């Protein structure tokens, strides 16, 4: 990575209670994932949690989904996260087949709260 500063992931949600608290917020559905958003009302940095249910696949597939999501947030979408907000990404199986650029763009769009452009 010559010439580019290494970006970092936002702070993580770690406890089950933190994940459950975010469920009270709004939901933004997308083709690859569900994004749950809770505005905490403070100026602290954003926090992120990633979860993939067992319905999606075996442990290898779930871990691949988590790794793809983490990397997409790190390299592209972390700057679109608002301070004082908690995010939980619930990954879907479609992430495994999606082009990485499409995943990055969808994450950025959902973090900003915009709907995808309609075609047709």
Secondary structure, 3 states (H helix, E strand, C coil): CCCCCCCCCCEECCCHHHHHHHCCCEEEECCCEEEEEEECCCCCCCEEEEECCHHHCCHHHHHHHHHHHHHHHHHHHHHHCCCCEEEEEEECHHHHCCCHHHHHHHHHHHHHCCCCCCCC
